[in-house]
Amino acid sequence: MKLRFYILGGVIAVLIFSSCSKSKEDINALFTDQDLKIELAKQVEILYSDSAELKLKISAPTLKRYIESNKSIDEFPDGLVVEFFDNKANVISWLEADYAIRKDDDKKVYVKENVKLYNKNDDELSTDELIWDEKSGEVYTDKYVRIAQNTTGDTLYGFGFLAKQEFQRFQLNKKVSGRKFLELDEILNN
């Protein structure tokens, strides 16, 4: 039995090594530098936890990871959904956007295009751009925002926004008040 194993193993090794090219140029011709620096994943689900406690989940149709010099940048060209959890694994807020990019070196996620942030009360923040700072757990922007508060029935408009990722309390840098359902052009001209 052992003799058959050694013979079979030897035949397989000879076939593998005889079919491989020893030329570095032949191997390098199969790949470009660009191919080696990009990872592509489809239907991605990323779970983040701390001390075995689920903190957040990122879901996206496409993830492109660019790797260079021990740094990575994650791009979500087809959008993403981020769900934030409390200590009992209940969703307390979630973020949606049509495009996002995460820079590993500064631990920030930049979301753009049709950005929506919701909390457990179904309050909704709408903006064109939002930055999520993973270290501080804050989300912010200096762009125009619209906040529809389901609990009070109010709609707030303003420029600049800051909140913790739970989106329970927030701060507007410049509040535009007095009229509901303002058009962006009206606000910009005042």
N, C-alpha and C positions, 0 to 999 in steps of 0.2 A: 504494500500500500504506500509506504513512504517513497519507494523508488518511482512509482507512477507520479506522485506529487512533485518530486524533484524534476522529472523529465518534462512534465506538463509546464511547470514553472519556468524551466529553462527555455522551452519552445516559445512561450509567451514573451519572455524577456528578449529573446533574439528578434522576434517579430516587431516588438515595440521599438527597440533600438535601431533596427535596420530601416524602419520606415521614417524615423525622425531625421530631420536635417540638422547638421551640426553647424551650419552657417548662420552666424548672427544676423547677417544681412537678410537672409531668407525669412527669419523669424520677425525681424523689425519691419519688413515689407508688409506683413499682415496687419500691422497696427500703425495708426498715426499717433502723434503726441496727443492730439485732441481726444482720440478714442480712449486713451488711458486716463484722462483727467475727468471724465464725465461718467457718472453712474446714473442709470435710468430705471425707475421703478413705476409700475402701474398699480392702481387700486391700493393705495398706501393707507395703512392705519398704524400710527405711532402712539404708544402709550408711555406717559411719563409718570413715575412714581417716586416717592420719597419715604424711606423707612417702611416699605411694603404698603404704602397708602397711595392709591391712585390720585393723581393731581390733575392731569389733563389728557385729552385724546385729540390727536390731529388726524383727520381723514381727508384724503385728496385723490383725485383721479390720476395725477401724474406728479412725480417727484424727480427733479434733475439735481444731482449733487455734483458740484464742481470742486475738485480737490487740487490744491496747489500748496506746496511747502508747509505741510501739516496744518493747513487751514482749509475749512470747507464752507461752501455757500450752498444752501438748499433753495432751489427755486420751485415754486408751485405754479406753473404757467397756466393750468386749467382751474385754478382756485383751490380753496380749502375750507374746511369747517373745523374750528377748535372748540372743544367742550371743556369747561373748567368744572372741577368737582369739589365738593366739601369733604370733610373728614369721614362722612358716611357713604361716600361714592354717589351722592346725588348731584345732578347737574345744577349748577347755580348760575352759570352764564355761558353764552356761546357766541362765537365770532364767525362770520362768513365773509368771504371776499372772492372776487374773480381772479385775483393774482396776489402772490405773496413771495417774499424772498427772506430767508433767514441767514443772518451772518453769524457764524459760530464765534468769531473772535470778540464781538461786542455783545453777544447773547441777546440780540434784538430781532424781532420779526416785523417787517415792513409790509403792510397789506394795502392794496390799492384796488380801485374800481369796484363800485357797488358794495362798499363795506357796510356791514350791519353788525351791531353788537346788541345782544339781548340779555336781560337778566331773568331771574325766576318769576318776576312779576309781569313779564312780557313787555317791559319798557324797551323801546327800540332806539338806538342811536344809528343815524345814517350819515355817512360822510364819504368823501372820495379817497381819503388816505388816513391810515391810523398806524401808530407804532406801538408795539407791545414789547415792553422791557421785561425779559424773563427774570432777571435778577431782582428787580424791585416789585414785580407783579403789577406794574402800572400800564395803562393804555393811555395814549395821548396823541393829540394832533394840534396843529396851528391852523388847520383848514376850517372851512365852513361845516357846521354840524346842525343836524335837526334831531331833536330828542322828543319822541312821542311817549308820554308817560301814561300808561294804561291805568294805573291806580288812581290818578287824579284827573285824567281826561285832558290834561294840558299838553301843548306842543311848544317846545322851546326852540329858538333859533339862536345861533351865535357863531363866533369864531374862536377857535382854541378850546380844547377839552382835555380834562385830566380826571382819571378815576383809577381805582384799583380794578383788577381784572374781574372781580365779582360784580362790578357796575351797580352797587347799591347806593353810593353817594358819588357825586361828581362835582366838578368845578368847570364853569365856562369862563374863558378869559375875557370875552366881549359878548355880552348878551344883547340880543336884539329883541326888544319886547314890545308889547302893546297890541300887535296884530298877529292873528294866527294865519297860517297857510300863506306866508309871504313867498313871493317868487325870489329866487336868488338874485336876479338882476335888480330888483327893487332894493334889496338889502345892500348890495354892492354900491349902488348909487347914493345911498344915504350917508 
